[in-house]
Amino acid sequence: MITEQFTGRAEAYANARPGYPKEAVEYIHSLAPEGAVFADIGAGTGKFTELLAPYGNKIFAVEPNADMREQLLIALAQFTNTVTLDGTAEATKIPDNSVDVIVCAQSLNKFDLDLFRRECRRIGKSNPIVVTLHNSTIDDIRANANYLKSTSAFYKNPVAKEFPNPVYFTREKWLLYHLSMAGVPRETDAGYEAYTAEINSVFDRGNIDGLLRLNLITKVYSEAI
């Protein structure tokens, strides 16, 4: 599992990355048996976990990156039904045969898929459901291809659903959103000013009354393994 990609970007990630629509969370919860135990693998700053936690199910939230896990603990502080673990997708530290539904939000493409599948079978009860979800835009060809590659390699015959997820950005949040992405220039990098100017120009062209709308789609895949 790629673990250090977001070191130094966790606070921006927590403050600016989009979450997931209520309809998608409700759908995922509906896939589980009553009283199901969930595992959120690669939980990051808790963007998905904090939306699932109010349903009351026990949730193991697994995140290997220390910066991200610090934000995850903040997000989940009010939920006594969550357990945060310093583990990876391939070695979660979750007990054997203890989970009904395994979720990875925006993270499957960072896993060693063969080892993750083996870990799912170890931590899952009989025929656990594995759910993956991610936000995408129609024109983000590279990201869409990346996620399609990982889902196609992991699943045999998943059920696929899509949910509209429009998100609105102020200029400040738009800049933070991009600074939360792995690989983009930081303030101390040579290309930072040029990159920021480009991001600002996109906002200037597209905003209406100071808000830029991004028409995201949340894609959800699920299958018992």
Summary of the structure (lengths in Angstrom):
residues: 225
radius of gyration: 17.5
end to end distance: 20.1
largest distance: 53.0
contacts: 704
relative contact order: 0.18
helix: 38%
strand: 26%
